[in-house]
Amino acid sequence: MRVRGLGAIAAAVMATTTLVTACGGDSDAGGGDGGGGKVRLALVAYSTPQAAFEDIIKAFQKTPEGKNITFTQSFGASGDQSRAVANGLKADIVEFSLETDITRLVKAGIVAEDWNSGPTGGILTKSVVVIGTRKGNPKGLKTWDDLVKPEVEVITPNPFTSGAARWNLLAGYGYKSSKGADQAAGLTYLDALLKNVPVQDDSGRKALQTFTGGKGDALLTYENEAIFAQQNGQELDYVIPDSTLLIENPVAVTKNSAHPAEAAAFLKYLYSVEAQTIFAKNGYRPVVDGVTGFDWPAPPQLFTIRDLGGWDKITTEFFDAKTGKVAEIERKLGVATEK
Amino acid sequence: MRRSRVAGGTAAGLGIAVLYLSLIVLIPLAAVVWRSADEGPGYFWRSVTTPDAWAALTLTIGASALVALVNLVMGTVIAWVLVRDRFPGRAVLDTIIDLPFALPTIVAGLVLLALYGPQSPLGINLAYSRAGVVLALMFVTLPFVVRTVQPVLLELDTEMEQAAASLGAKPFQTFRRIILPNLIPAMLSGTALAFTRAIAEFGSTVLISGNLPFKTQVAAVNIFSQIEGDNTTGAAAISTVLLVVALVALIALDVLQRWGSRRG
């Protein structure tokens, strides 16, 4: 059929373009100077730090340790990336949004048990959960309590399709439950909050898109994402609530890396002031001292996932699809509004 | 649809075809079904009937059935117009009918959001509703019925219609007694394809549906959330249900088609 043929050609053209682009990206990353002993490291990471990594790799290649090292880079949704590595995708360095994505690799025997024994506990970048608002904050939304008022629409991704979206809900939960001490109060809050969520996109980036596309009064997001949006000219303001959750993104080298010395050198470089400054430029809070020129407001009450019991406990208790407490709330909301 | 006999093909050809089909389609499908039974039939049943999975499945199958019906009617009308009517731009229209196939489905979702989303220039906002899901499915399945009916219409002998008219048949009578019976097999196979494609759709629905569990979350997105929660067995179980529904639909439509072509 003639038109089917056209479709096939279109598909072939698209596939070729993708291939060419992919190859192009690859050779961009490979900026080595052709000397002997060239090493190629595979970096597998979640999507948001992509721009930062591109700059960091360029800077690393200018250092003596990084001189002959080139990189293949893969960026995508944190959970997808982690599962890909668990299922055999070659990786020398992994960086994810959530600690559980590293834990999966520890269980699979790909990352060493003591990956988090370093001075920062395996954490490479930090951020905080913030409330994004329309320009000028017309509804005056500043606190977690403001978000559960009637007539306020809050955009946050679905915590069951976006692992990282769990940070958002846990931030509000942590505030209302006094860092987990009063679980009932925290859950009541989540129930009220989710009632005000008209859309649950499958990822943080899509939620940002939905919000900048005109839907909702508030967006639960991370400080670095809000900064990213502003840097890209999106109409968005944000406030840091007085009490919020510290986001910690973990990094690790793999056990089965073919170039363990080079991978370790790159990991070490990621913690250098130089690399951390690049992360800071991209909106992440640095994890080492000595990064200057940025102003990171410190919320009076900043708590961590460990205050709430740690990811293992929280994941089973809250986000198990069948028995989790958040699943229960979603179920109740779904049934209640079905009528 | 006429079935050719094996006699024409060589044994080598048959071997290659079977091997290829096995590697690309049959074994992966079998693997999903096998995976879904990992934790026993009780677990399978529980995975499929959790309230969110069940809501996603019923929404998906219901919306897909509706979309298939719309396609059955509208696809036939479009094919008719493309074959029988002469108007400027017909060739262009004929070419862009396949665009929903060529477009990455996530782009389809973006396109629909731009036109029927919160900032709709038409003032029609279907985003984050079940209507939005149906719209996305209609978009991605549009070509199926058109492309199955079109060649049949092209080959249809107009002399039959002229004969009927000369014997005094009214246009509608001619359509119902002469044209429709010839078209029905193609219409049904296009509809079946549209239905099975719709139940599998992910990309275009994930944006416009808003992914609200129990309300707008489709089965493919629910499967994704099971995977995200490291419940691969549950994901495989829901996938298996979709597979069975697709298979039943294809078989049912095939039976209907034979019945239709016998009557034709």
Interface residues (C-beta under 8 A of the other chain):
Chain A: M1 V3 R4 L6 G7 A10 A11 M14 G79 R83 R104 P157 N158 F160 T161 S162 G163 P198 V199 Q200 D201 D202 K206 T210 G213 G214 K215 F319 D320 A321 K322 A327 E330 R331 L333 G334 V335 T337 E338
Chain B: R46 T50 P51 D52 A55 D94 T95 I97 D98 F101 A102 P104 L113 G117 P118 Q119 A127 Y128 R147 P151 V206 L207 G210 N211 L212 P213 F214 K215 Q217 V221 F224 S225 Q226 I227 E228 G229 D230 N231 G234
